[in-house]
Amino acid sequence: MGSDRPFWCLAPFFFALAFPAGADPTPEPATPAPLAGSVLLLDAATVGDGVVAVGSYGHILRIHGLGWVQSPSPVRFQLTAVDFVDDQIGWAVGHDAAIIRTDDAGASWRLQHFAPELEQPLFDVLFADPDTGFAVGAYGLMLRTDDGGESWEEVEYADYPDSHLNALALLADGTLLVLGERGIAYRSVDTGESWEQLEFPYEGSTFGAVVAADGVRVVTFGLRGRVFTSDDAGDTWTRVPTGTELSLMGGTVTADGRIVLVGMNGLVLVSSDGGESFERFRHPDGDALAAVFEVPGYALAVAGESGLAPLDFNTATAQ
């Protein structure tokens, strides 16, 4: 991969549409699309007995079993991440610093934040509780809400205006981690009231992070197949060999505790020992994968440049 950015951050997506000073723009809503499940999808979250996935053109899909339905979306541009705090309430973020909220498990959504003048897309969103949430994105943008997203304020934490913040993680003890470009990592132990910069052992980009089933170990992944783990909230990091230099874009922890990571060229990594080691597979489609998720009652599925696809290790090729 020739760029130190996730594939969904490349132009023209990366640059938001500028509006004149004093304008009060309203985004166009997404349009229904019969093929919404076959175009670029970037993130997914388990919600009750289903899954909600988001991606290009503002598409939002509710997945149950082997089928999906498209939900109305208040935006028509790329949505990059989605997070649910319970089985009903969730948020999605994306282009133009947009943040949208659902109160009915993804059936309907409303716009809470929209700032095209910033020209800074958001790349991840995470809520510590129904009121307190964070969103991070391009050029160091970090937003915080304490009222469930009704209002958002920019967080002042350090002077890194040119480095993207790509991922958020919440440990079981409430510790928050933010990771991004150029080996940037931050930690907060007081629900975002203050932040400290951590030393990270890799100067490239981290694109995502998952917290293992124990709630303590964080597993980060990103550029050139780099995977690191920490068992002390980021004080120290251990590199885990992956045997690949393909960039990793998405990950999940399954109900049985496996850690599954996905990335470019259909790459799938699976750990059954809490991130100590990974087996390599290649999805038969061979497409770039941005997210992997467990469909309740069924099996694993992936999302990426060609939309949704099942993940069957009987057909995936061991590497």
N, C-alpha and C positions, 0 to 999 in steps of 0.2 A: 504494500500500500504506500503510495507516494506522498501522502499528506498526513500530518499529525492531527487529523480531525476525523470524527466519525463520518461515514459515507453520507449520512443524511444531513450533514452540516455544510456540504459543498454548495457553491453557487449553482443556480440562482436562489435556492432555498435560504442560504445563509443571510442574505441581506434583505431586510424588511422594506416595505414600501413606505417612503417618506411622505408626510403630509405637511402642508403649510402651517406656520405658526397660527395658533388660535383656532384651528380646525377642530371639529368634534366628530371624528370619523366613527362610523359604525360598520363593523365587518359584515360581509355578505354571508348568509347561512349556507351550509353545505347542501348539495342537491342529492336526492336519492340516486343510487347507482347500482344496477343489477350485478355489476362485476366488482363491487367494493371489496369483496373478500379475495380478489385476485390482484390487487394493486398494493403498492408499498404500505406496509404496516410496521410500526416502530416500537410499540410497547403493548403490554397486556397485563391485567391484574385479575386474580380470582375474586369473584363476588358471589357469596352464597354458594349455590349449586351451579354457577356459570362463570363465564369469563367476559371481561370487557376489553376490547382491543381498539387502539387508535392509530391513525396514520395520515397519509396524504389526503389532500382536498378536504380536510376536516372530518374524514370518515370515522365513525364510531360504530363498532360492531358488538352486539351482545351474542355470545356463543353459548349454546346449551347442547350438550351431547355432540352430535356430528353436524349440527346445523347452526346457522347464524341469521340474525336480522339486523338491519341497519337502524340506528337511532337518529332522530333529528339532531343536528349539530348547529350551534349558533355561529360557527366560523367555517370558512371554505378553504383555509390554508392548513399547512402541515401541523399536526399534533404529534408531539414527540414523546410524551410520557403520561402515565396515568397512575393514580394511587387511591386506594380506598381505605378509610379509617374503620369502617364496619361494613355490614352487608347491604347498606343502603346509600351511605354518603361517600362521595368520591370527588376527585378533581382531576382534570387533565390540563396540560400546558403545551405551548407550542410557539409558532411564529408570531412576531409582533408582540412579544411578551404577553400573549393571551393566556388567561386562566379561566377555565369554565368549571362549573360545579353541577353535580347531580345529587338529588335527595331520594331517588327511587331506583337505585341499583343500575343506573345507566340508561333508563328508558327515556328520560328527558334531561336537558342540560340548559344552564343559563350562564351568560357571560358575567364574570366578576372583575376582570382586569384586562385592559387592552391599551397598549402604549406603542403604537407603530413608530412614533417619533424617536424612540430610543434606538431603533434599528438593532435590537438585541433579542434574538429568539431565546426561549427557555428550553432547557434540555432535561430537567428532572424536577419532580415534585414529591414531597413527603410530609405527612402530617403525624405529629407526635400524639395528638388527641384531636377531638372534633373541632377545637378552637385554634390550636397552635400548629401552623404549617410553614413550610419553607419551599421556595422555588429557586432554582439556580440556572444560569445560562451563560450566554456569550459575553466575552470581555469582562468577566468577573462579576456579572450581575447576580445578586442574591436578594430575594424578597422575603418578607416575613409577614404573617398575619396572626392576630390574636383573637379574631372574631369570626373564625370559620371562613375566611376569604372575602368577607364583605368589604374589607379595606386591606391594602398591602403597603408596606413601607420598605424602602431599600435599606439593606443592612450595610453598615460601615464596619469593615473587619480588617482590611489590609489594602495596600496599594498595588494591585495587580490588574490594571485596566485592560491589558492585552491578552490575558490568559482565560480560557473558557473553563467554567465550572460545569462538569458533566454528570456528577453522580452524588447522591445522598444516601446515607445508611444510618439506621437507628439500632443501637445495641439494646439488649434487654434491660440494662441498668439505666437507660435514658441517654447515654452518650450519643451525640450526633457527630457524624463524620461527613466532610465534603471533600471530593476528589476531582481532579481535573487535569488540564494540560501541564506540561513541563514539570511533572512530578509534584504538583501542588497538592497539599493535603492540609485540612483544617479540622479542629476538634472543638466541640463545646460540651461541657459537662453541666451546664445550667440552662438547658433548653434554649440555646441560642442567645442568651443575654451577653455572653462574651465568647470570644474565639481565640484559639492559639494555633499557630502554624506548626505543623509536624514535619519532621525529616522523613522524606520518602526515598527509597533506594533506587528509583528509576526516574530519569529526567524526561521520559516520554509521557504520553497521555494515558490516563486511566479513563475508560469509557463507562464503567459500571462497577457495582459492588453488591454483594449479597451477604446476609448474615446467616451463618450456619444454624443448624437446629438447636445448638446449645445456647444461642443468644449471645455468645461471647465472641466467637471467632468471626472476623470479617474477611471475606475473600474478594479481592479486587481483580479486575481484568481489563485489558485494553490493547494498546498498540503492540504489534509484532508478537502476539501471543503471550504477552507477559501476564503472569498470575502471581499475586502476593497474598499472604495471609498474616493476620495479626491476632494474637490472643490477649493483648494488653491495651486495647483501645487505641492502637496506633503508635505506641511508644517504640515498638520494634516490629520489624517486618521480615518475613521469610519468603524467598522466592521458591515457587513450586515449578519444577520442570514440566513443560507441556509438549515438547518435541515438535513445536510448530512456530512459525513466524507470521502466521495469518492473524490478523487483528480480531479480537473478541469484542462483541457488541452487546450481548444480553445474557442474562442468567436467571436461574430460579433455584429454590430449594424445594424439593418434592415432599409430599406427606410422609414418605418413608426415610427422609433425611438425605437423599442423594443431592448433590450439587451438580447442576447441568448448566453449561455455558455454550453459547453459540456465536458464530462469527462469519467471516468472509468465506466464500467458496463452499458453503454448506458445512463448515466446520462445526462439530459437536464434541464437547469434552464432558466426560461424566466421572464424578468422584463418588465412591461409596464409602470413603473413610474420612469424611468431614473436610475434604480439601487437602489431604496429605499427598494424594497422587490422583492423576486423571488418565482415563482411557480416551483414545481419540477415535472418532467416527466421522464419516462424511455423509450428509443427507443426500439421498439419491437425486434430488433435483439440482444440487450443486449451486443453488442461488445464495446470495448474501443474506444472512439471517440476523435479525435485530432483536428478537425476543423468543423466549421459550417459556411455556406455561403448561400446567397440569389441568386438564379438563375434568372436573369432578365426576366420578363415576365411569370415566373412560380411560384415557391415557394421556401421554404428552403430545403437544403440538408445537409448531414453530410458526413465526411470522417474520416476514422480511420483504425483499424486493418484489416477490411474486405473490404476496398475500399470505393466506393461511395454508398450512399443510400439516398432515399428521407426522409424528416422529415415531417410527417403528424401528426398533433396534434389530429386528429380524431382516429388514431391508437396507438399513444403513450399513455402509461399508466400514469395517474396522481399518484403522490406519496404522 
